[in-house]
Amino acid sequence: MDPESVDVTAGLEGFLAFFLLAVALYLLMRNMNARMRRMAYREEQEAKAAQEKADERPASDEPPASDEPPESDGSDSSGPEVGPDLG
């Protein structure tokens, strides 16, 4: 038998395996797409509900908005105190 004349192919089993993988991939992508659409729809509905709830709340419940920063009481709470460098 001449080694150059022998053809090795996947055959019917290889084709079926590849076809089944392609079908599985199609079904998984379709399912993922449906879940992503459903998730986006739910987020939109939750945002609308939160906006409606915020619109229904009277304005007197909210603290007055101020453009000025809060007044300081003299203490510096910007971070830990740094002592002298002892080397």
Summary of the structure (lengths in Angstrom):
residues: 87
radius of gyration: 33.7
end to end distance: 85.3
largest distance: 97.5
contacts: 104
relative contact order: 0.04
helix: 60%
strand: 0%
